[in-house]
């Protein structure tokens, strides 16, 4: 495991977990200057605690059960890694959202509003 550096911690980046290529493309097109998206379907490929901690937030698709189990992702971040990384969810029915709340996901949005919400969160988490 490599040690996080001040430079790596200052990078403005977030994690996107979805297999929705159209949404991923729309988010990438609207990405504010200086920001990076790390799209993955396997959170463990990004590293462990120290590496995941360096991301500003996680956008999680609650409808995406083909590529990963979104509820397992929330549990993994909160219980296994014990991180307070903001988990911003989109999609999902009422039952899935309810279970994600129990697992301590932070916020819930409709898929169609994610581009604008992503911009807002980039501004909010844009500290250097």
C-alpha positions in Angstrom: 0.0 0.0 0.0 1.4 3.4 -0.9 1.2 6.2 1.5 -1.2 9.0 0.6 0.6 12.3 -0.2 -0.6 15.8 0.2 -0.9 16.1 -3.6 -2.9 12.9 -3.9 -5.3 14.1 -1.1 -5.8 17.4 -2.8 -6.9 15.9 -6.1 -10.6 16.6 -6.7 -12.1 13.3 -7.6 -15.0 11.1 -6.8 -16.1 7.5 -7.4 -18.9 6.6 -9.8 -20.5 3.2 -9.6 -22.9 2.5 -12.4 -23.1 0.5 -15.6 -25.3 3.2 -17.2 -23.0 4.4 -20.0 -25.2 7.3 -21.0 -25.3 8.7 -17.5 -21.5 8.2 -17.1 -20.9 10.1 -20.3 -23.3 12.9 -19.3 -21.5 13.3 -15.9 -18.1 13.3 -17.6 -19.2 15.9 -20.1 -20.5 18.2 -17.3 -17.5 17.6 -15.0 -16.2 20.9 -13.5 -12.7 21.8 -14.4 -10.1 20.2 -12.2 -12.3 17.3 -11.2 -11.8 13.6 -12.0 -14.3 10.7 -12.1 -13.1 7.2 -11.1 -15.7 4.8 -12.5 -15.6 1.3 -11.2 -17.8 -1.7 -10.6 -15.4 -3.1 -7.9 -14.6 -0.7 -5.1 -11.7 -2.9 -4.0 -9.8 -2.2 -7.2 -9.3 1.4 -6.0 -7.5 0.2 -2.9 -8.2 0.0 0.8 -9.0 2.5 3.5 -6.2 5.0 2.8 -6.9 5.1 -0.9 -10.8 5.3 -0.7 -10.5 8.0 1.9 -8.9 10.3 -0.7 -12.1 10.5 -2.8 -14.5 13.3 -2.0 -17.7 11.3 -2.5 -19.3 8.2 -4.1 -22.1 8.3 -6.6 -23.9 5.0 -6.3 -26.5 3.5 -8.7 -29.1 1.7 -6.7 -30.6 0.0 -9.8 -27.3 -1.6 -10.8 -27.5 -5.2 -9.6 -25.8 -6.7 -12.7 -22.4 -5.2 -12.0 -22.4 -5.1 -8.2 -24.7 -5.1 -5.2 -25.2 -1.5 -4.2 -26.3 -2.4 -0.7 -23.1 -4.4 -0.3 -21.1 -1.4 -1.4 -22.8 0.8 1.3 -22.1 -1.9 3.9 -18.5 -2.3 2.8 -17.8 1.4 3.0 -19.5 1.9 6.4 -18.7 -1.4 8.2 -15.6 -2.9 6.6 -13.7 0.2 5.8 -15.4 2.3 8.5 -15.3 5.4 6.3 -17.5 8.4 6.5 -17.2 9.0 2.7 -20.4 10.7 1.4 -22.5 8.1 -0.4 -24.9 9.8 -2.8 -27.4 7.3 -4.3 -29.6 7.6 -7.3 -32.3 5.4 -8.8 -33.7 2.5 -6.8 -37.2 1.8 -5.6 -38.5 2.7 -2.2 -37.5 -0.6 -0.7 -33.9 -0.4 -1.9 -33.6 3.2 -0.7 -35.0 2.3 2.6 -32.5 -0.5 3.1 -29.7 1.8 1.9 -30.7 4.3 4.6 -30.5 1.6 7.2 -27.0 0.8 5.9 -26.2 4.6 6.3 -26.1 5.9 2.8 -26.3 9.7 2.9 -28.6 11.1 0.2 -31.0 9.9 -2.5 -31.8 11.4 -5.9 -33.5 10.6 -9.1 -31.4 9.5 -12.0 -32.4 12.5 -14.2 -31.1 15.0 -11.7 -27.6 13.5 -11.2 -25.7 15.8 -13.6 -26.9 18.9 -11.8 -26.5 17.3 -8.4 -22.9 16.2 -9.3 -22.0 19.8 -10.1 -23.4 20.9 -6.8 -21.5 18.3 -4.8 -18.3 19.2 -6.7 -18.8 22.8 -5.7 -19.5 21.7 -2.1 -16.6 19.4 -1.9 -14.2 21.6 -3.9 -12.0 22.5 -1.0 -8.3 22.3 -1.6 
